[in-house]
Amino acid sequence: MPDASLEDIELVGRAAAGDQDAFADLFDRHAPLVLANLAAIAANRREAEEALVEAFVRAWKEIEDYSPAAGTPESWLLGVARAEASERLSRARGDGRERASGEEAAGPGGPGGASSVEAPSESARRKTLWRISRLSNGASLPFAIGLVVALVAILIGSVVLIGGREHALKGQMMALARAREQSESSLKALHKELAAGRGQVERLQLVARIMASSNLTSTRLSGGSVASRASAHVFVDSSSRQAVFFSRALPRLPAGKAYQLWFSVAGKPTSGGAFLIDRDGGAILIVDGVPRPRRIESWLVTLEPRGGATQPTGLVYLKG
């Protein structure tokens, strides 16, 4: 599978666990091609962008149902867009506004073809991300990502300026350059952060390889009374005996505590590892040596001491 598809699958896994930033990356990668397909059957550009917004909102709602075995995320997104276009055409016919069949949106080179690939308007992007933010009852996409990109760019001597963000990023570069002159200790800290970032990239590449397996099964974990808003997914690759755990909305950890993942086989719980969470209650955990999925009776997440426990002792926050 191409590297781009592996990256897309990793983004889908993060988005399925509620990561809106990952979904925004999927939009930026694939919205131009989806829009080109929709423009081939829509009456005008405005209607094509309206259908684009609804298609990606629908994809956000259905993303937990995606399976790598069914095809690439790109083909899945195009399928969602075709379904949305077909329903919109049916409604239009009901209103007496006849249009071409939704089957024409088969993509470049398909029946009917698609118009030239062109990026959607910033308005359509903002509307899409605002809608998924409302659906998730979460905050807007954090601007801090832009700051991290600028910090790393100063260390390697270059920065990628993208579209309408160019002026904002130039201002950030100037401010950070002044900070660089004022504090050598800050630069050392940034070098350390860059090294950690490289390790994170390698970790996410491993996640992508696991998620690309054709022998992947998934289990959803739901929050109990102590964490009613929390949820998680565990994806198990029965070939490599590895699993990837994604969580979202877990409550803030008390001092000296960590969450710990467990899987139960024949009534005996085994630790999948202790983990901390980010400010949104999210975490990604890779588990090695997992039994075949049919042998696993249940998954648990409990609250344990920071170093982890040999058996579950704390409250159960997630179960599936």
C-alpha positions as a Markdown table, in Angstrom:
| # | Residue | x | y | z |
|---|---|---|---|---|
| 1 | Met | 0.0 | 0.0 | 0.0 |
| 2 | Pro | 1.4 | 3.5 | -0.9 |
| 3 | Asp | 2.8 | 5.6 | 1.9 |
| 4 | Ala | 0.1 | 8.2 | 1.3 |
| 5 | Ser | -2.6 | 5.6 | 1.9 |
| 6 | Leu | -0.9 | 4.4 | 5.1 |
| 7 | Glu | -0.8 | 8.0 | 6.3 |
| 8 | Asp | -4.5 | 8.4 | 5.5 |
| 9 | Ile | -5.4 | 5.2 | 7.4 |
| 10 | Glu | -3.5 | 6.5 | 10.5 |
| 11 | Leu | -5.5 | 9.8 | 10.2 |
| 12 | Val | -8.8 | 7.9 | 9.9 |
| 13 | Gly | -7.9 | 5.9 | 13.0 |
| 14 | Arg | -7.2 | 9.1 | 15.0 |
| 15 | Ala | -10.3 | 10.8 | 13.6 |
| 16 | Ala | -12.4 | 7.7 | 14.6 |
| 17 | Ala | -11.2 | 8.3 | 18.2 |
| 18 | Gly | -12.5 | 11.9 | 18.0 |
| 19 | Asp | -9.3 | 13.8 | 16.8 |
| 20 | Gln | -10.7 | 16.7 | 14.8 |
| 21 | Asp | -7.2 | 17.8 | 13.7 |
| 22 | Ala | -6.7 | 14.5 | 12.0 |
| 23 | Phe | -10.0 | 14.9 | 10.2 |
| 24 | Ala | -9.0 | 18.4 | 9.1 |
| 25 | Asp | -5.8 | 16.9 | 7.5 |
| 26 | Leu | -8.1 | 14.4 | 5.7 |
| 27 | Phe | -10.2 | 17.3 | 4.4 |
| 28 | Asp | -7.1 | 19.2 | 3.1 |
| 29 | Arg | -5.8 | 16.1 | 1.4 |
| 30 | His | -8.9 | 14.9 | -0.3 |
| 31 | Ala | -11.4 | 17.8 | -0.6 |
| 32 | Pro | -10.1 | 19.0 | -4.0 |
| 33 | Leu | -10.7 | 15.6 | -5.6 |
| 34 | Val | -14.1 | 15.1 | -3.9 |
| 35 | Leu | -15.1 | 18.6 | -5.0 |
| 36 | Ala | -14.0 | 17.8 | -8.6 |
| 37 | Asn | -16.3 | 14.8 | -8.6 |
| 38 | Leu | -19.2 | 16.8 | -7.2 |
| 39 | Ala | -18.7 | 19.7 | -9.6 |
| 40 | Ala | -19.2 | 17.3 | -12.5 |
| 41 | Ile | -22.8 | 16.7 | -11.5 |
| 42 | Ala | -23.8 | 19.9 | -9.6 |
| 43 | Ala | -25.6 | 22.8 | -11.2 |
| 44 | Asn | -22.9 | 25.3 | -10.2 |
| 45 | Arg | -19.9 | 25.8 | -8.0 |
| 46 | Arg | -22.0 | 26.9 | -5.0 |
| 47 | Glu | -24.0 | 23.7 | -5.0 |
| 48 | Ala | -20.9 | 21.6 | -5.4 |
| 49 | Glu | -19.3 | 23.2 | -2.3 |
| 50 | Glu | -22.6 | 22.8 | -0.3 |
| 51 | Ala | -22.5 | 19.1 | -1.2 |
| 52 | Leu | -18.8 | 18.9 | -0.3 |
| 53 | Val | -19.5 | 20.2 | 3.2 |
| 54 | Glu | -22.4 | 17.8 | 3.7 |
| 55 | Ala | -20.3 | 14.9 | 2.4 |
| 56 | Phe | -17.4 | 15.5 | 4.8 |
| 57 | Val | -19.8 | 16.0 | 7.7 |
| 58 | Arg | -21.4 | 12.7 | 6.8 |
| 59 | Ala | -17.9 | 11.1 | 6.6 |
| 60 | Trp | -17.2 | 12.4 | 10.2 |
| 61 | Lys | -20.4 | 10.7 | 11.4 |
| 62 | Glu | -19.6 | 7.4 | 9.7 |
| 63 | Ile | -15.8 | 7.3 | 10.1 |
| 64 | Glu | -16.0 | 4.6 | 12.8 |
| 65 | Asp | -17.4 | 2.2 | 10.2 |
| 66 | Tyr | -14.4 | 2.6 | 7.8 |
| 67 | Ser | -12.4 | -0.6 | 7.3 |
| 68 | Pro | -9.0 | -0.7 | 5.5 |
| 69 | Ala | -10.0 | -4.0 | 3.9 |
| 70 | Ala | -12.7 | -2.2 | 2.0 |
| 71 | Gly | -10.3 | 0.1 | 0.2 |
| 72 | Thr | -8.3 | 3.3 | 0.7 |
| 73 | Pro | -9.6 | 6.3 | 2.7 |
| 74 | Glu | -9.7 | 8.2 | -0.6 |
| 75 | Ser | -12.0 | 5.7 | -2.3 |
| 76 | Trp | -14.2 | 5.6 | 0.8 |
| 77 | Leu | -14.5 | 9.4 | 0.9 |
| 78 | Leu | -15.5 | 9.4 | -2.8 |
| 79 | Gly | -18.1 | 6.8 | -2.0 |
| 80 | Val | -19.5 | 8.9 | 0.8 |
| 81 | Ala | -19.6 | 11.9 | -1.5 |
| 82 | Arg | -21.4 | 9.9 | -4.2 |
| 83 | Ala | -24.0 | 8.7 | -1.7 |
| 84 | Glu | -24.5 | 12.3 | -0.5 |
| 85 | Ala | -24.8 | 13.5 | -4.1 |
| 86 | Ser | -27.3 | 10.8 | -5.0 |
| 87 | Glu | -29.5 | 11.8 | -2.1 |
| 88 | Arg | -29.3 | 15.5 | -3.0 |
| 89 | Leu | -30.2 | 14.7 | -6.6 |
| 90 | Ser | -33.2 | 12.6 | -5.4 |
| 91 | Arg | -34.4 | 15.6 | -3.3 |
| 92 | Ala | -33.9 | 17.9 | -6.3 |
| 93 | Arg | -36.0 | 15.7 | -8.5 |
| 94 | Gly | -38.7 | 15.7 | -5.9 |
| 95 | Asp | -38.6 | 19.5 | -6.1 |
| 96 | Gly | -38.9 | 19.4 | -9.9 |
| 97 | Arg | -35.2 | 20.3 | -10.5 |
| 98 | Glu | -34.0 | 17.5 | -12.8 |
| 99 | Arg | -30.2 | 16.9 | -13.0 |
| 100 | Ala | -27.7 | 14.4 | -14.2 |
| 101 | Ser | -27.4 | 11.0 | -12.5 |
| 102 | Gly | -25.1 | 10.8 | -9.4 |
| 103 | Glu | -23.4 | 7.9 | -11.1 |
| 104 | Glu | -21.4 | 10.4 | -13.2 |
| 105 | Ala | -19.3 | 11.3 | -10.2 |
| 106 | Ala | -17.0 | 8.3 | -10.7 |
| 107 | Gly | -13.8 | 10.3 | -10.4 |
| 108 | Pro | -11.1 | 11.2 | -12.9 |
| 109 | Gly | -11.1 | 8.8 | -15.8 |
| 110 | Gly | -14.4 | 7.2 | -14.8 |
| 111 | Pro | -17.8 | 7.4 | -16.6 |
| 112 | Gly | -18.6 | 11.0 | -17.1 |
| 113 | Gly | -15.2 | 12.1 | -15.6 |
| 114 | Ala | -14.7 | 14.9 | -13.1 |
| 115 | Ser | -13.9 | 18.5 | -13.6 |
| 116 | Ser | -10.4 | 19.9 | -13.0 |
| 117 | Val | -9.2 | 19.3 | -9.4 |
| 118 | Glu | -9.4 | 22.7 | -7.6 |
| 119 | Ala | -9.2 | 23.4 | -3.9 |
| 120 | Pro | -12.5 | 24.3 | -2.2 |
| 121 | Ser | -13.0 | 27.8 | -0.8 |
| 122 | Glu | -11.7 | 28.6 | 2.7 |
| 123 | Ser | -15.4 | 29.3 | 3.6 |
| 124 | Ala | -16.3 | 25.7 | 2.8 |
| 125 | Arg | -13.4 | 24.4 | 4.8 |
| 126 | Arg | -14.3 | 26.6 | 7.8 |
| 127 | Lys | -18.0 | 25.6 | 7.6 |
| 128 | Thr | -17.1 | 21.8 | 7.5 |
| 129 | Leu | -14.7 | 22.0 | 10.5 |
| 130 | Trp | -17.1 | 24.1 | 12.5 |
| 131 | Arg | -19.9 | 21.6 | 11.8 |
| 132 | Ile | -17.8 | 18.6 | 13.1 |
| 133 | Ser | -16.7 | 20.7 | 16.1 |
| 134 | Arg | -20.4 | 21.3 | 17.0 |
| 135 | Leu | -21.1 | 17.6 | 16.5 |
| 136 | Ser | -18.3 | 16.6 | 18.8 |
| 137 | Asn | -19.3 | 19.4 | 21.3 |
| 138 | Gly | -15.6 | 20.3 | 21.3 |
| 139 | Ala | -13.5 | 23.4 | 20.9 |
| 140 | Ser | -12.2 | 24.8 | 17.5 |
| 141 | Leu | -9.0 | 23.4 | 16.0 |
| 142 | Pro | -6.1 | 24.5 | 18.2 |
| 143 | Phe | -4.0 | 27.3 | 16.7 |
| 144 | Ala | -1.1 | 25.9 | 18.7 |
| 145 | Ile | -0.3 | 23.6 | 15.8 |
| 146 | Gly | 0.8 | 26.5 | 13.7 |
| 147 | Leu | 3.2 | 27.6 | 16.5 |
| 148 | Val | 4.8 | 24.2 | 16.8 |
| 149 | Val | 5.3 | 24.1 | 13.0 |
| 150 | Ala | 7.0 | 27.6 | 13.1 |
| 151 | Leu | 9.3 | 26.6 | 16.0 |
| 152 | Val | 10.6 | 23.5 | 14.3 |
| 153 | Ala | 11.0 | 25.4 | 11.0 |
| 154 | Ile | 13.3 | 28.0 | 12.6 |
| 155 | Leu | 15.6 | 25.1 | 13.9 |
| 156 | Ile | 15.9 | 23.6 | 10.4 |
| 157 | Gly | 16.2 | 26.9 | 8.6 |
| 158 | Ser | 13.1 | 26.8 | 6.5 |
| 159 | Val | 9.3 | 27.2 | 6.8 |
| 160 | Val | 6.5 | 26.1 | 4.5 |
| 161 | Leu | 4.1 | 28.9 | 3.9 |
| 162 | Ile | 0.7 | 27.7 | 2.8 |
| 163 | Gly | -2.0 | 29.7 | 1.1 |
| 164 | Gly | -3.7 | 32.4 | 3.2 |
| 165 | Arg | -1.7 | 31.5 | 6.3 |
| 166 | Glu | 1.5 | 33.0 | 4.8 |
| 167 | His | 1.4 | 36.4 | 6.5 |
| 168 | Ala | 0.5 | 35.0 | 9.9 |
| 169 | Leu | 3.3 | 32.5 | 9.8 |
| 170 | Lys | 5.8 | 35.2 | 8.7 |
| 171 | Gly | 4.8 | 37.2 | 11.8 |
| 172 | Gln | 5.3 | 34.1 | 14.0 |
| 173 | Met | 8.8 | 33.5 | 12.5 |
| 174 | Met | 9.9 | 37.1 | 13.2 |
| 175 | Ala | 8.7 | 36.8 | 16.8 |
| 176 | Leu | 10.3 | 33.5 | 17.4 |
| 177 | Ala | 13.5 | 34.7 | 15.8 |
| 178 | Arg | 13.7 | 37.5 | 18.4 |
| 179 | Ala | 13.1 | 34.9 | 21.1 |
| 180 | Arg | 15.9 | 32.9 | 19.7 |
| 181 | Glu | 18.3 | 35.8 | 20.0 |
| 182 | Gln | 17.3 | 36.4 | 23.6 |
| 183 | Ser | 17.4 | 32.8 | 25.0 |
| 184 | Glu | 20.0 | 30.1 | 24.2 |
| 185 | Ser | 18.3 | 27.8 | 26.7 |
| 186 | Ser | 15.1 | 28.0 | 24.8 |
| 187 | Leu | 16.9 | 26.8 | 21.7 |
| 188 | Lys | 18.2 | 23.8 | 23.6 |
| 189 | Ala | 14.7 | 22.9 | 24.7 |
| 190 | Leu | 13.5 | 23.2 | 21.1 |
| 191 | His | 16.2 | 20.9 | 19.8 |
| 192 | Lys | 15.1 | 18.4 | 22.4 |
| 193 | Glu | 11.5 | 18.8 | 21.3 |
| 194 | Leu | 12.5 | 18.2 | 17.7 |
| 195 | Ala | 14.2 | 15.0 | 18.6 |
| 196 | Ala | 11.1 | 13.9 | 20.4 |
| 197 | Gly | 9.1 | 14.8 | 17.4 |
| 198 | Arg | 11.2 | 12.5 | 15.2 |
| 199 | Gly | 10.4 | 9.7 | 17.6 |
| 200 | Gln | 6.7 | 10.5 | 17.4 |
| 201 | Val | 6.8 | 10.3 | 13.6 |
| 202 | Glu | 8.4 | 6.8 | 13.8 |
| 203 | Arg | 5.7 | 5.8 | 16.3 |
| 204 | Leu | 2.9 | 7.0 | 14.0 |
| 205 | Gln | 4.4 | 5.2 | 11.0 |
| 206 | Leu | 4.2 | 2.0 | 13.1 |
| 207 | Val | 0.6 | 2.9 | 13.9 |
| 208 | Ala | -0.1 | 3.3 | 10.2 |
| 209 | Arg | 1.4 | -0.1 | 9.3 |
| 210 | Ile | -0.7 | -1.8 | 11.9 |
| 211 | Met | -3.9 | 0.0 | 10.7 |
| 212 | Ala | -3.2 | -1.0 | 7.1 |
| 213 | Ser | -3.4 | -4.7 | 7.9 |
| 214 | Ser | -6.0 | -6.8 | 6.1 |
| 215 | Asn | -6.5 | -8.8 | 9.3 |
| 216 | Leu | -7.7 | -5.9 | 11.4 |
| 217 | Thr | -10.5 | -6.2 | 13.9 |
| 218 | Ser | -11.8 | -3.4 | 16.1 |
| 219 | Thr | -13.5 | -3.1 | 19.5 |
| 220 | Arg | -15.2 | 0.0 | 20.9 |
| 221 | Leu | -14.8 | 0.9 | 24.6 |
| 222 | Ser | -17.4 | 3.1 | 26.2 |
| 223 | Gly | -17.2 | 5.2 | 29.4 |
| 224 | Gly | -19.0 | 4.2 | 32.5 |
| 225 | Ser | -20.5 | 6.5 | 35.2 |
| 226 | Val | -17.1 | 8.0 | 36.1 |
| 227 | Ala | -16.4 | 8.9 | 32.5 |
| 228 | Ser | -19.6 | 9.1 | 30.6 |
| 229 | Arg | -18.2 | 11.3 | 27.7 |
| 230 | Ala | -15.1 | 9.1 | 27.2 |
| 231 | Ser | -14.7 | 6.5 | 24.5 |
| 232 | Ala | -11.9 | 4.5 | 22.7 |
| 233 | His | -11.2 | 2.0 | 20.0 |
| 234 | Val | -8.8 | -0.9 | 20.0 |
| 235 | Phe | -7.6 | -2.2 | 16.6 |
| 236 | Val | -5.9 | -5.6 | 16.7 |
| 237 | Asp | -3.8 | -7.0 | 13.8 |
| 238 | Ser | -4.0 | -10.8 | 14.2 |
| 239 | Ser | -1.0 | -11.2 | 11.8 |
| 240 | Ser | 1.5 | -9.2 | 13.8 |
| 241 | Arg | -0.2 | -9.7 | 17.2 |
| 242 | Gln | -0.1 | -5.9 | 17.7 |
| 243 | Ala | -2.8 | -3.6 | 18.7 |
| 244 | Val | -3.4 | 0.2 | 18.5 |
| 245 | Phe | -5.5 | 1.9 | 21.2 |
| 246 | Phe | -7.0 | 5.4 | 20.6 |
| 247 | Ser | -8.9 | 7.2 | 23.4 |
| 248 | Arg | -10.8 | 10.5 | 23.7 |
| 249 | Ala | -12.3 | 12.6 | 26.4 |
| 250 | Leu | -10.9 | 10.7 | 29.4 |
| 251 | Pro | -11.0 | 12.8 | 32.6 |
| 252 | Arg | -7.9 | 14.7 | 33.8 |
| 253 | Leu | -5.6 | 12.4 | 35.8 |
| 254 | Pro | -5.1 | 13.0 | 39.5 |
| 255 | Ala | -1.5 | 13.6 | 40.7 |
| 256 | Gly | 0.6 | 10.4 | 40.8 |
| 257 | Lys | -2.0 | 8.4 | 38.7 |
| 258 | Ala | -2.1 | 7.0 | 35.2 |
| 259 | Tyr | -4.6 | 5.1 | 33.1 |
| 260 | Gln | -3.9 | 1.5 | 32.3 |
| 261 | Leu | -5.2 | -0.7 | 29.5 |
| 262 | Trp | -6.1 | -4.4 | 30.1 |
| 263 | Phe | -7.3 | -7.3 | 28.0 |
| 264 | Ser | -8.9 | -10.3 | 29.5 |
| 265 | Val | -8.3 | -13.9 | 28.3 |
| 266 | Ala | -9.9 | -16.9 | 30.2 |
| 267 | Gly | -10.9 | -14.5 | 32.9 |
| 268 | Lys | -7.4 | -13.3 | 33.6 |
| 269 | Pro | -6.5 | -9.6 | 32.9 |
| 270 | Thr | -3.2 | -8.8 | 31.2 |
| 271 | Ser | -1.7 | -5.3 | 31.1 |
| 272 | Gly | -1.5 | -3.6 | 27.7 |
| 273 | Gly | 0.4 | -0.7 | 29.3 |
| 274 | Ala | 0.0 | 2.4 | 31.4 |
| 275 | Phe | -0.5 | 5.7 | 29.6 |
| 276 | Leu | -1.0 | 9.4 | 30.1 |
| 277 | Ile | -3.4 | 11.6 | 28.2 |
| 278 | Asp | -3.3 | 15.0 | 26.4 |
| 279 | Arg | -5.3 | 18.0 | 27.4 |
| 280 | Asp | -8.3 | 16.6 | 25.4 |
| 281 | Gly | -8.2 | 13.3 | 27.2 |
| 282 | Gly | -6.7 | 11.5 | 24.2 |
| 283 | Ala | -3.9 | 8.9 | 23.9 |
| 284 | Ile | -2.4 | 6.5 | 21.4 |
| 285 | Leu | -1.0 | 3.3 | 22.7 |
| 286 | Ile | 0.7 | 0.5 | 20.8 |
| 287 | Val | 0.5 | -3.0 | 22.4 |
| 288 | Asp | 2.7 | -5.9 | 21.4 |
| 289 | Gly | 2.1 | -9.6 | 21.9 |
| 290 | Val | -1.7 | -9.4 | 21.8 |
| 291 | Pro | -3.6 | -12.7 | 21.6 |
| 292 | Arg | -5.8 | -13.4 | 18.6 |
| 293 | Pro | -9.0 | -11.3 | 18.8 |
| 294 | Arg | -11.3 | -14.3 | 19.3 |
| 295 | Arg | -9.5 | -15.2 | 22.5 |
| 296 | Ile | -9.9 | -11.7 | 24.0 |
| 297 | Glu | -13.0 | -11.6 | 26.2 |
| 298 | Ser | -12.9 | -7.9 | 27.1 |
| 299 | Trp | -10.9 | -4.7 | 27.2 |
| 300 | Leu | -10.7 | -2.4 | 30.2 |
| 301 | Val | -9.1 | 1.0 | 31.1 |
| 302 | Thr | -8.6 | 1.6 | 34.9 |
| 303 | Leu | -7.1 | 4.3 | 37.0 |
| 304 | Glu | -3.8 | 3.0 | 38.6 |
| 305 | Pro | -0.6 | 4.4 | 40.2 |
| 306 | Arg | 1.7 | 6.3 | 37.8 |
| 307 | Gly | 4.0 | 3.3 | 37.4 |
| 308 | Gly | 1.2 | 0.9 | 36.5 |
| 309 | Ala | -0.1 | -2.1 | 38.4 |
| 310 | Thr | 0.1 | -5.9 | 38.0 |
| 311 | Gln | -3.6 | -6.4 | 38.4 |
| 312 | Pro | -6.6 | -3.9 | 37.9 |
| 313 | Thr | -7.1 | -2.2 | 41.3 |
| 314 | Gly | -8.7 | 1.2 | 40.4 |
| 315 | Leu | -12.0 | 2.4 | 39.0 |
| 316 | Val | -13.0 | 1.2 | 35.5 |
| 317 | Tyr | -13.2 | 4.2 | 33.2 |
| 318 | Leu | -13.6 | 2.4 | 29.8 |
| 319 | Lys | -14.9 | -1.1 | 29.0 |
| 320 | Gly | -15.5 | -2.9 | 25.8 |
